[in-house]
Amino acid sequence: MSRASRKTSRRDDDDSRAMIDVAGAESFWRAWRWWLGPAALVLLLALLYQDPFIGDWDALDYTVNSVQGHPSTMALGRTLFIFLNHALYLVAHALFKLSPARAFLLFKYAVVAQAPLVVVACWQLARDLTRNVRAATIAALLVALSPAFVIYSGQVMTEIPSLLWLVSALIVYTRGARQRRMWLMLAGAMLLGSGVNLRETTTFYAPWLVIAPFVCGWKLGRRELLQVAFCCLVFLLFAFGGFAFWYVSDIGGYRAGWSGWRESMRQETARHPIAARNLLALFVYFFLVAPLVLIALPLAAWQEWRRRGLSLLLALALLGLCANLLLFFNYSTTINWRYLLTGLPALAPLVADYFVRSQTIKLGNERRAFWSAVAGVLLIALTLGLVLKPSRDKFVLKHGLTLAYLSRLELLPRDGVLLAGGQAVAVTYWRGLGQGRWEAIGTGGGWPGERLAPLLEDYLRAGRRVFLDTDPALWSPCGWQTEETRAIVSLTARFHFRRISETIYELRPNDDETARDAPDLQTLLPERRPAELKKCAGQQALN
């Protein structure tokens, strides 16, 4: 097929799809048997694998800010996520007297409830692009059974809500471009822009505002260019307007907090510099998030190009791939896999369409092809789930410790200073909810380095009581955290110790003869923990 004939075929196909979209709402409900299964499955998985507490450390920050009604200092503030949760909390507090300490349950189950909606939205997006309910169902399963999607469906994190906002925006804007309805396009641009305030990676899809209309066959006329430019302007206003307000108004000292976050990110980037070897981590995490998508993508893209040229299906998939590849320039990609969910909703429709078509040719029957593809997706998901279970269990235990850490804090003075290593976030979290006025000496970007001992002496001279939690689970022997662990061990030369509980000791000046307990900090050293070093060797190789 020549390029001209492919373009004509694509436009005719897209025009026919646009006409079908007029009855989209009715056909969606008639097709409930196709999308209900994946939606119910992901809801079940989200409930089964929900985090015992809140989730990753970001989630603690989100929860405190949602209760207080103040944007996060991370990135653009995640204002849409924070203030929607704040509104939920105000209603629940007024009606049911929900306490701040239990607010995380409300926020977590709000995310759980959104997970099936994301899958349904992905089904609708794939159906709009492929006009095939079987391909749409496979696409929905590819998203629903992604291990990262399942795990973050039960955490107070922005991944699931941001995907719901993103996919909804893509559906609305693409329909507007196909049907040449400006109000739909503006609504889609507003959704996409506001989605940036859920997760900043939504910005990677901004080119769709320009790409979609012209792939749909729009001419490069003045009117068309002005319409697209206006949509882009609306996107920018909704994407950055909220952050600009908080930064300029500086309510609650927001600007200083944001600058502190920038400095922390600078330090973290120095620990995990961007380098060519990071491509390995990107590839591995991409595979873990969506193995079938990564493997089938090149052939699926080639087949679609040969069949229809640059169709909407292929253009969106390429944009989703670019979104994931852009993550290479963020240090976090080398240490966290969840960011690779960014491109999955855009990639899944193309791969699902390829699976259905190729299996139909192979088996000679579309129904058998569909069930063959379903079986393949389920088998890979089950296998990957078993492989990743030990890693998930490790983080579940860590998050559970954060929930229980309040019981340790209650043994200390309410204004005590604590070295808690990996649970410094727990100290900050419970203080943020008003349970105490404890202060944590931070880890990672907040670690004082060579200033640690002098800083502790300053606290003691000011009359503050300082404590150290010697629990080995809080002091990692691996990677950059080794420096912090060795610094803790060196404190035995500068301070005396008084035992408070099984793992917590109070630090006292060297001349305090009443503090004679020995915490045996040498057991925290990496050379005394060979089994743990072996477990983290694989992760260090990636980094």
N, C-alpha and C positions, 0 to 999 in steps of 0.2 A: 504494500500500500504506500503510495507517495505521501510526502508531507502535506501537500494541499488537500488530498482526499482524507487524510487523517484529521486535519483541522475541521473540514466540513462535517465529517462523521461525528467528531467530538461536539461541535456546536449543535448539530441536530439532536444528538443524544442529550446534551445538557438542556436544550429547549424543551424536549419532551419531558425530562425530569422536572423542569420548572412547572410545567402544566400539571403534572401529577401532584406537586407540592401543594396546590390549592386545596386539595382535600387531605392534606397531611395529618391534621388533628384526628379526623375520623378514621383514617387508615391506621394510625398509631394504635387506637383503642381496639380496632379489629384484630390487630396483630399481637395482642397481649400474650398469647401462648408462647411467642418467640422471645420476648424480653423479660417476662416474669421469672423464668427459670434462672438466668444469670443473676438477676437482681436478688432473688430469694437466696441463692447460693452465697453471694457475697455478704448478705446480711447475717447469715448463719456463721460464716467464717469470721466476720468482724466480731461477733459476740463470743465465739469460741476462743479467739486469739487476742482479745482485747488486753491492753496493758493493765497490770494490777493496780497501777497508780495513774500517772498522767502521761508518761512517755519520755522522750528525749529531753535534755536539759532545756532546750528552747521552750518546751511546753510549760515548764515551771514559770518562766518569765511571762508567757502569754496568760497563764492563769491568774497570776498576781495582778497584772495590768488589767485584765478583764474585770476582776473584782473591784479594782480601784477606779476604773474608767479613765485610764491614761494610756496613750499609745506606747508601744515598745520602742526602745531606742535602737533596735536592730533595723538596718536598711531603711526602708521608707515608713517604718512604724507599724506595718500590718494593721492599719487602722480599721479597715472593714471587718476583719476577723475579731479584733479586740472589742469594738463597740457593738457589734451584733451580739457577742457573748455577754457584754456588760448589760445590754438590754434584757437578755434572757435572765441574767442573775437578778436584776432589779425586780422583775416580775416574780421570779421564784421566791425571792426573799420576802417580798410583800405578801404573797399568797400563802407560802408554806414555811416561812421563817427559816429559809435555807441559810446555814451558817457559811462564812467564808472558807472554813476548813473542809466543807463538803461541796463547795462549788465546782471542784474539778469533775465530779460525777456528772453534773449537768452539762458541762462543756464537752466531756468525753462522749456521752451518749448522743449529743447533738451531732458530733462527727460520725458516729456509728450510723445514725439515721440518714446522713447524707451519702454514705457509701453506695447503697443501692440506687440512689438517684443519679450518681455519677455513671454507673453502669448502664442505666436506662438512657441517659443522655448520650453516652458513647454508642449505644445501639442505634439511636435515632440519627446521629451524625453519620454513622457508617451506612445506614439504610438510605439516607439522603444522597450519599455519594455513589453508592453501588446499585441502588434500586433492587436489592436482593436481600430478603429477610434472613436467608440462611447465612450469607456473608456477614450481615449485621450481627447476627447472634454469635458467630465465631469471633468477631471483633470484640463484642462485649465480654466474651469469656476470656480472651487474651488479656483484657484489662483486669477483669474480676479476679483472675487466678494468678496475677503477678504477685510474687511473695511480698514485695515491698508495698503493694497496694493493700494486701490483706493485713499486714502488720500495722500500717499507719491508718487503717480504718478504725482502729480502736485506741487512738491516742489524741491528745489535745494538741494537734499539730495542724499546719495549714495545707498540707498536701492534698487531702481529700476535698475540703471546701474550695481550694483554688482550682482543682480540676473540674469541679462542678460548674464554677463560674466560667472557666475557660471554654469548656465544651459547649455550654449554653450560648456563649458569645459567638462561637464559630458557626453553630447552627443558625442563629438568627441572622448574622451578617451574610452568610453564604446564601441563604434563602432570599435576602434582600437584593443581593447582587444578581442572582439568577432571574428574579422577577422584576428587577429594576424598580424596587420600591424603596425610596429614599428613607422613609421613616423606619423601616426594618434595618437598613444599614446603619442609621444613626443609633438605633437601640443596640445593635450589635457592637458598635464602637464604644458606646457608653459602658456596656457590660465588660468588654475587653479591657477598657481603661480602668474601671473600678476594680477589676480582678488583680491588677498590679498591686493594689493595697491589701490583697490577701497573700500573694507571693510574687516577688519581683520578676521571677523568670517568665511570667506571663508576657512581659515586654517583648520577649523573643518572637511572639506571634504578631507583633504590630505590622510587619510586612504583608500579612494576609489582607489588611485593609486595602492595599494597593494591588496585590496579586490577584485576588479573587475576581474582581470585576472584569479585568482584562482577559483572564483565562476563560471567563464566561462569554467572551466575545464582544465586550465593549470596545468601541472605537476610541482612538486617542484624540477626541475632540475637546474643545474648550469647556463645554458644559460638563462632560464626563470627568475631566481633570479637576474641575472646581468641586464637583460632588465628592470625589475621593479625597481631595485636600481638606474639605470641610469635615469629613469623617475622621481624618487624621488629627485635626485640630481638637475635635471633641474627645478623641482618645487621650491626647496629651493633657487636656484639662482635667479629665476624670482620673488619670493615672497619677499626676503629680500635684494636683491642687491641694489635696489633704495634707500631704507632707509639707508643702510650702507654707500652709497656714500655721502648722505647729512649729515649724522652724522659725518663721518670722515673728510669731507672737511670743514664742519662748515661754509658754505656759508651764509652770511647774519646773522651770529650769531644763526644758526639753533639749535645748541646743547644747548645753554642756554634757548632758547624758549621751546625746548622739555623737558628739566629738569623742567621748570616752569609748564608745563602741568602735569608732573608726580607728582609734589607737590600738584597741584590742585586736581588731582585724589585721592591722599592720604587723603586730607581733605574731599572730597566728600564721600569716602569710610567710613571714620570715622562717617559721618553723617548718612549713610545708611549701617550699618554693615551687613555682611552676617550672616544670622541666619536661623534656621529651619522654622520660620514663613514666610520667603520669598518664600517658596514653594507655599503658597496660592496665592501670587501675580503672580508667574510663571504660575500656573494653570489657574487663571482667565484671564490673558493676552493671554495665549495659546488659551483659549476658545473664546475670543473676536476676535482673528485673524482668526481662522478657527474652528468654533464650530463642524461642521460635521466631519472634519478630526479627531479632538480629540476624539469625541464620538465613531466613527466607527473604529478607529485604532486598538484597541486590537482584535476585532473579525476578522477584515480584515487580520491582521498578522497571526492569528491562522489558518484561512481558507487557506491562501497561503502556510503556512508551511505544513499543512496536504496534500495539493494538490501536491506541487512540492518541498517541502523541502526548503533549502536556495537558492532561485532563485535570480537573479539580482534584480527583482522587490522588493522582501522582504529585501534583503541586503541593498539596497539604502534607503529604508524607515527606517530601523533600524538606519542607519547612520544619516539620517535627524533627527530622534528622539533624538539621542545622541547629535547632534549639538544643538538642542533646550535645552536639559537638562543641557548641559555645561554652558549655560547662567546663571544658578543659581549662579555661582561663580563670576558674575559681578554685582556690586551694582546697575547698571543702570536698570537691569531687574525689580527691584521693583518700578521703577518710569516711565518706558517707555515701551510701548507694541510693538513698531516697530521691536525690535530685534527678536521677535518670527516669523518673516517672514523667518528667516534663514533656517529652516528645511522644510518649506512648499512645495517647488518644488519637494523635494525628497519623501515627504509623500503623496502628492496628487495622483500620479499614482496608488499606492497600494489601496487606499481608493476608487478611481474611479472605478478600476477594480472590487473591491468587490461589489460596488453598482450595476454595470451593471449585474454582474453574479447573485447576490442574487435576484434582481428584475426580471431578466429573469426567474429564477426558480419559483418565486412567480406568475408572470403574464403570463408565458408561451409564451412570444413573446419578442424578443430582442428589437424591435422598440418601443413597448409600455414601456418596461423597461427603455429604454433610455429617453423617454420623461417624464416618472415618476421621474427619477433621476434629470432631468433638472428642473422640477417644484419644487422639494424639495430644490434644491440649490438656486433657485431664491427666493423662499418663505423665507428661513432662512436669505438670504442676505438682503431682503427688511425689515424684522422684526428687524434685528440687526442694519440696517442703521437708522431706526426710533428711536431706543433706544439710539444710540450713537450721534444723531444729536445735542442735546444740548451741549454735551461736545465739539464737533467739532466747533460749532458756537462760543463757548467761546474762543477757540484758534485762530479762524479766526479774531475775534475782536482784540485780542492781537497782532497778526502779522500785522494787518492793522495799528495799532498804531505805530509799528516800522517804517513802511513806511512813516507815516505822522509826525514822530517825528522830522524830519529835520526842520520843520517850527518852532518848539520850540527852537531848537538849534540856529537857525538864529537870535534869539532875544538876544543871549549872545555874549560876546567877543569871538573871534575865538580861544583864548587860555584859555578859562575859564575851571574851574574844577567843575564837576557836580555830585551830588548824585541823581541818577535816578532810583535806585531800579531795578525793572524788566526790565527797558529799558536801563540799562547800556550797553547792547549789541548794542543798536541802536547808542549810542555815539561812541563806538568803530568802528562800521560799517561805519558810515558816515565820521569819521576821516580817516579810512583806504582808502576810495575812494577819499580823497583829498578835501572834502567839508569844512574842518576846522581842527584846531589843538586841539580840545577839549580833555579833559582828564576825564575819568569816574572813580569814586571810585567804584570798582567792588562789586558784590554781590556773595554769595555762597563762592566758594574757594578763591576769591579775597577780601573778606570782612576783614577789619582791626581789628574787634572785639573791645577790650578795648582800642586800640590805635586810635579809630576813632576821638575823640575830639582833642587829641594832634596832630594828623596828619593834621586836618583842621587848627589848629592854626599855624602849620609850614607853610602851604601854604600861609596863610594871612601874616605872617612875611616876606615871600619871595616875597611879592607883587602880588601874584596870586589872582584873584577874584574867590570866591567859591559860588556855587549855590545849592539849594535844590528844587527838584520837589516834591511837596506835593500831587500830584494826588494819591488818594487812590488805584487806579488800579495798581500802581507800587509797593505798599508796602503790601504784603500779611499778613493776620492775622493768617495764618495756619502754622503748622509744624515748621521746623527749621528756616523759614523766620521770625517767630515772634520775634526772638532775634534781628534781624536787624531793624524791625519796632519799637520796644521799644527803641533801641539805637537812632533812629532818633528823637523820641519824647523827649528824655532826653537832646537834644541839646538846648532846650529853656533855660536851666539853665546856659549855657556857652556862648551863642551868642545872639546878636541882629539881627533883620531881616529887610530887605528892599524889598518890593514887586516889582517884575519885570513884571509878567503877572498873569493871573488868578490862576495858580498853582505854578509858580516858584518864589522863594525868594532868595535874596542874603544874605549870612551870613556875619556878620560884628562883630568885637570885641565888648565886653561888654561895652567899654567906648565910643563907637560911638553913640552920642546922636542924630545923623541925621537918624538913622535906628530904627524906632519905630513901624513898622508894626507887627501885631500879626497873625501868620499863623495858629493858633488853631490846633496844631499837635495832641492834645488829641483825635481828631476824628479818628486817624489812629489806635488807640489801639484796640486789639481784643475784649475787653469787650464792646466797643462802636459799634461793627459790628456783631451782633448776626446772622443776615441773612447769611452773608458770611461764618461764622463758621459752620453753618449747611450744607452748600453746600460742604465744603471740608472734612466733617466728614468721609464720605465713603472712600475717598482716604487715609486719615490718618489711617484708620483701616487696609488697605492693607499694608501700610508701617510699 
